[in-house]
Amino acid sequence: MKFFKTILFTFSVLFMVACGEGTDVVESGTYQGTVKEVEAEKTEIYVTTDDNKTLELYFNDATKLTKNGEMVDFSMLKENQKVEVTVEKTGNRLDPISVKIME
């Protein structure tokens, strides 16, 4: 029985670590930062804000992605790009309203 509890505890910890990925939930608003990671197959990005928070953003049909005032495709996003993101907090999730590529 002790072995089973140890296995269960180990899987629980691994699950929490894998799901959390060290992201932060912030209030609705506009933030500037740097693209830390781009996951094209999920249309998802991770942004490290100027105040060192990590935002996990899943694009949806309403998300507007722009560069130099023009709408651009998700494929334009690259790691280490400076961006400005406007997000709406919905529970513990951040919905990206707009992402502006700054460079």
N, C-alpha and C positions, 0 to 999 in steps of 0.2 A: 504493500500500500504506500509506503514511504517513497518508493521508486516512482510510482504513478504520480504522486503529488509533485515530485521533483520535475518530472517530464512536463506536467501540466503547467507548472510555474515557469519553466524555461520557455515553452511555446508562448505563453502569455506575454512574457517580457519581449521576446522577439517580435511578436505581432505589434505590440505598442510602439516599439522602436521603428519598425518598418512603416507603420502608418503615419507616425508623427513627422518624421523627416525633419524635425526641428524648425517647423514653420510657425509664423506668428499670425494672429488675427488682429487687425487694427480697425479703428473706427472708419466709417465711410468718409471718403475724402480723396484728395489728390496728393500723390507722393512721388518724389524723384528718387532714382536709384540706378542700379546696374543689373543687367540680365545676367544671372548666375548660371542658369541652365535652360535649354530649350528642348522640349520633348514634342517633336513635330507630330508623331503618330497620335498623340493625345491632345494636340493643340493646347499645350500647357507650357507655361514658363514659370520660373522662379526668379524673383527680383529681390536683390538686397537693397534696402532703402538707405538713404543717406544717414539715418539714425540707427543703422545696423540691425534692422528687422528683416526677416526673410518672408516674402509673400508668395504663396502658391496660387497661381491664377490659371483657371481653365477657361479658355475662350469659348464663347457661345455665339449664336447667330447675331446677337445684338451688339457684340463687342466691336468697336471701331478702332482699327489700327491705321495710324497715319505716319507719314514722314514728309517733312516740308509742306504740310498742309494738304497733301494728297493721300487718298486711301491707297493702302498697299496690301499685298498678300502676306500671310503668316510666314512664308518662307523668307521674308526680308529680315526676320528677327535672328540675331546672332548673339552668342555669349559675349559678355563684356561691353555690350552696347549700353549707352546711357538712355534711359527712358523716363517718361513721366506717365504715371498710371493714375486713373481715376477709378476707384473701387466703391462698391456698395456692400456693406456688411449685411449678410443674411444669416442669422444664427452664428455658427462657427465657420461660415464659409464666406469667402470674398468673391464677389462677381465683378469681373473687369468690365467697366462701362466703356472706357477708352484707354488705349495705349498709344503714346506718341513717341516715336523714335527720335531722339534729340540730335543724333550725329549722322 
